[in-house]
Amino acid sequence: MEKGGNAAQRLLQGHYLQLQARFAFQETGHYSSLVVPNGNGRAPVHRWFHLKEAFSCGLLSRVVADTRLEDQPSIRVLDPFAGVGTTAVSLANLAAQNSLRRVTFHGLECNPFIQLVGTAKLTAMQAPTKTFGRLARKVAATAYCGKVQAPPVPDLSTFHNDSYFDENDLDLLLRLRASIDLEESAGAGQQDIALARLCLGASVEPISSLRRDGRALRYVPTKIRARPIRNFLARAAQIEMDMPDERVAVQGRIHLGDGRSMSCVPPRPTFDLVIFSPPYPNNIDYTEVYKMEAWLLGMFEDPLGFLSQRLNTVHSHPSIKREAMDDTGLSHVTDVVAPILDVVPEDHYASQRRAMINGYASDMARTLESAWNRLRPGGDLVYVVGNSLHGNGEQGFIIAADLIMAEIARRLGFIIERIDVARRLRRRHSESPFLRESIMFAKRPNS
Ligand SMILES: C[S@@+](CC[C@H](N)C(=O)[O-])C[C@H]1O[C@@H](n2cnc3c(N)ncnc32)[C@H](O)[C@@H]1O
């Protein structure tokens, strides 16, 4: 939001300042490098698939120390937006170092490919497999020698554009898929199959001329494309290298489910820590950005299946029209979002933007209420969230997700201990103090 601005923008600025005054803000810098995926590209297991919206593999240990959870004999952790399993793998690493005893983790992730990645990683820590390398080489050989037929090219226009994919490379990827399916029907272990699918999914972007870029896939004509089989085998070799020698004693799993309701995680026993980074209200549509992997693996059969997946996600993007919104919880916070709705410019996107803002607040209200129900009295709630700039120039405005969520959490009864501003975000044409990424620490009261 810019200095000056119109009356509605000044009201929004005042509204944010009022909300902000209710919470203890600090800027310690302790988390500045931890709210982004720093180190994940080099860390064993974490590096099996790069999710650019992940937080750092170093975040959890810092949170566990800062919340003094490391002093407990056992710990139960829940991440409702588990992504590629950064929390799960970090927790397993703490357990492996004996920093924590008796560890349980449950996660939820609604995107089938991203959930497969997180699950494959966590399972590898819980029960390392020694047979995966052999399976991967067999799969590659079968695909390379043409002993299997490629399934039809998925019904996604990206795969039908020969500027993006070489036809022969795509055929090899599809033969890898058929070869994995063949091994599965021949009785190969589910864990090895999941790891092979992870390697295949992770090979799709490198063999294309596309690059993930913020909210979209960008065509990069000069990109050097990887070779499909070689890329697949290199990933498999990395997994073999990172495979732990021993089982790590972590109970639990990552469920394919909705992080807002958390309904597939039983309410008892309760958790000591609920930690997450939800989608930010920044127009990123995860289903779209990670669509190639899921389509290639046959996780969507047709455009309807793809659409229904997009409709299952948090309202972080206005790119799809949603018929009816589950606005459970929104009624308690209409006054929190009203000043944001008032600044939305009356243009072509106005109604979808308003639906996104309402939907986001409602989704976060449901998530925080579910977190409350899953936490033990005295348990910790920690989340990382970023604020985002919408619209252009004079009409630009900020959705301060950190303040909206903190206010919802406060109204639910959480004790908000502090909000640490981890990073200031730079955007052209805006110097707003509300453009930031923060980490929030709260507690469910003891009684
Ligand atoms: C910011 S990312 C979380 C990344 C995670 N912290 C990590 O390090 O891998 C948010 C995740 O929420 C997922 N998501 C979106 N809507 C969801 C929903 N309704 N239920 C569960 N997960 C959802 C997205 O697919 C995405 O993976």
The ligand as an SDF file (V2000), in Angstrom:
LIG
                    3D

 27 29  0  0  0  0  0  0  0  0999 V2000
    3.8440  -23.2970    1.5000 C   0  0  0  0  0  0  0  0  0  0  0  0
    3.5610  -24.9420    0.9740 S   0  0  0  0  0  0  0  0  0  0  0  0
    4.1200  -25.8740    2.3620 C   0  0  0  0  0  0  0  0  0  0  0  0
    5.5260  -26.3380    2.1810 C   0  0  0  0  0  0  0  0  0  0  0  0
    6.0580  -27.1600    3.3340 C   0  0  0  0  0  0  0  0  0  0  0  0
    6.1800  -26.3710    4.5420 N   0  0  0  0  0  0  0  0  0  0  0  0
    7.4030  -27.7390    2.9410 C   0  0  0  0  0  0  0  0  0  0  0  0
    8.4310  -27.2450    3.4530 O   0  0  0  0  0  0  0  0  0  0  0  0
    7.4380  -28.6360    2.0880 O   0  0  0  0  0  0  0  0  0  0  0  0
    1.8370  -25.0950    1.1140 C   0  0  0  0  0  0  0  0  0  0  0  0
    1.3130  -26.4740    0.7310 C   0  0  0  0  0  0  0  0  0  0  0  0
   -0.0760  -26.5220    1.0290 O   0  0  0  0  0  0  0  0  0  0  0  0
   -0.6820  -27.4010    0.0850 C   0  0  0  0  0  0  0  0  0  0  0  0
   -2.1430  -27.1800    0.1480 N   0  0  0  0  0  0  0  0  0  0  0  0
   -2.9270  -26.2740   -0.4880 C   0  0  0  0  0  0  0  0  0  0  0  0
   -4.2120  -26.3970   -0.1040 N   0  0  0  0  0  0  0  0  0  0  0  0
   -4.2470  -27.4320    0.7860 C   0  0  0  0  0  0  0  0  0  0  0  0
   -5.2810  -28.0490    1.5410 C   0  0  0  0  0  0  0  0  0  0  0  0
   -6.5560  -27.6560    1.4530 N   0  0  0  0  0  0  0  0  0  0  0  0
   -4.9380  -29.0650    2.3830 N   0  0  0  0  0  0  0  0  0  0  0  0
   -3.6540  -29.5080    2.4820 C   0  0  0  0  0  0  0  0  0  0  0  0
   -2.6340  -28.9740    1.7630 N   0  0  0  0  0  0  0  0  0  0  0  0
   -2.9260  -27.9320    0.9490 C   0  0  0  0  0  0  0  0  0  0  0  0
   -0.0100  -27.0570   -1.2140 C   0  0  0  0  0  0  0  0  0  0  0  0
   -0.1450  -28.1050   -2.1470 O   0  0  0  0  0  0  0  0  0  0  0  0
    1.4360  -26.8380   -0.7520 C   0  0  0  0  0  0  0  0  0  0  0  0
    2.1740  -28.0110   -0.8690 O   0  0  0  0  0  0  0  0  0  0  0  0
  1  2  1  0
  2  3  1  0
  2 10  1  0
  3  4  1  0
  4  5  1  0
  5  6  1  0
  5  7  1  0
  7  8  2  0
  7  9  1  0
 10 11  1  0
 11 12  1  0
 11 26  1  0
 12 13  1  0
 13 14  1  0
 13 24  1  0
 14 15  1  0
 14 23  1  0
 15 16  2  0
 16 17  1  0
 17 18  1  0
 17 23  2  0
 18 19  1  0
 18 20  2  0
 20 21  1  0
 21 22  2  0
 22 23  1  0
 24 25  1  0
 24 26  1  0
 26 27  1  0
M  CHG  2   2   1   9  -1
M  END
$$$$
